[in-house]
Amino acid sequence: MIRGVSFILAFLYLCITGCTSRNLSGEDLTAFAADESHGLHKSVAVANNVTIDVTYRPTDLLVYQEVGKSKTTPQQIDSLRKKYSQYLYFILSLSANNKEALHQTGGEQYGDLVQTLSFRMNNYVTLTTSVNDSIPVGDFMLNRTYGMSRSTDLLFVFNKEKANDKDWVQFNLNEFGLGIGNQRFRFEMDDLEDIPKVTFEN
């Protein structure tokens, strides 16, 4: 009798902690991705008081960003998930003393960095896999907030094909003029693939 009750309690516990937690709101999934314990966010403090953060951007957050809280059909959500799931998305954040690292520079360095961050970061960033495949940047974008944010943020997009069935991928950031050196951030593919989904309104 006790063994049967224990089994039922264990089953209910798994449902409460596992089943229901796999569907989140867009805000909750954003918080999930930012929590380093889930393996989607890496952070390191380097020279010149600069902190570098690299955060994986889950497919469902991109879908959520596109549809917002508007009502959608399951077919629309499936179509958007299929579109975004072909790529890996990472956000690179650079801060200095909780301010945008870009705006802590001045003069000629600032002008050079604006040009590099806007147009040339594909020369300084790559993704590599556990079998040493190199995945170039497919696209990237600097979020221009003109010093009003706590970090300088860039979104990087990589084709996912070479990362499929690999153990890990590594985000490689080489020195580009900010004095931070070469930095490496490794992400386990199991963590990138085992992510809760957003519950969308139908």
Salt bridges, closest charged atoms under 4 A:
GLU27 OE2 - LYS69 NZ 3.79
ASP53 OD1 - HIS41 NE2 3.03
ASP60 OD2 - ARG81 NH2 2.75
GLU66 OE1 - LYS83 NZ 3.43
GLU100 OE1 - HIS103 NE2 3.71
ASP194 OD1 - ARG22 NH2 2.80
